[in-house]
Amino acid sequence: MTPQPIIVTWIDSCVDSDWSNTTDFTAATVQSVGWLLGQTDTLITIAQSLDGDGNSGERLTVPVVAVTDVTFLQ
């Protein structure tokens, strides 16, 4: 099976490291583009790069509970 190209939109932790008294905190919305390697009920894994031998590089695994949208590219 050839991996499909997709965009995964997901919510990630956000770090703020300056001195502040703010109480207005948010998480980061991230869009990652890659090749769908696998998906289970709990995880989705994409790769940024594929070679001609079926190897993948720069893999990202995101918990499905953090995913807000998946767009399949053509």
SULURCOR-V631662 format. One record per residue. N is the residue number from 1. RES is the residue in one letter. PSI is psi as a letter, one per 30 degrees, with the letter a starting at -180 (* if undefined). OMEGA is omega in degrees with one decimal (none if undefined). Layout:
n res psi omega
N RES PSI OMEGA
N RES PSI OMEGA
//
This chain:
n res psi omega
1 M k 177.4
2 T k 178.4
3 P k 179.6
4 Q k 174.7
5 P k -177.9
6 I l 167.5
7 I k 177.0
8 V k 174.8
9 T k -173.5
10 W l -179.5
11 I k -178.6
12 D l 173.4
13 S l 178.7
14 C k -178.1
15 V k 175.6
16 D j -170.4
17 S g 179.9
18 D l 177.0
19 W k -174.7
20 S l 173.5
21 N g -179.1
22 T k 174.0
23 T g -179.2
24 D i -177.4
25 F k 177.0
26 T l 171.8
27 A l -180.0
28 A k 171.7
29 T k -173.5
30 V k 171.0
31 Q k 178.9
32 S k -179.3
33 V k 179.2
34 G a 179.1
35 W k -179.5
36 L j 178.0
37 L e -178.9
38 G l 178.5
39 Q k 174.6
40 T a 176.6
41 D f -174.4
42 T f -174.5
43 L l 170.9
44 I k -177.7
45 T k 175.5
46 I l 175.7
47 A k 177.5
48 Q e -174.1
49 S k 173.4
50 L k 173.8
51 D l -176.8
52 G f 179.7
53 D g 179.8
54 G g 176.8
55 N l 179.3
56 S l 177.1
57 G l 179.4
58 E h -177.8
59 R k 178.3
60 L k 175.4
61 T k -176.7
62 V k 173.5
63 P k -178.6
64 V e 179.7
65 V f 178.8
66 A f -176.9
67 V k 178.1
68 T f -179.9
69 D k 172.7
70 V k 178.4
71 T k 177.3
72 F k 179.9
73 L l -179.7
74 Q * none
//
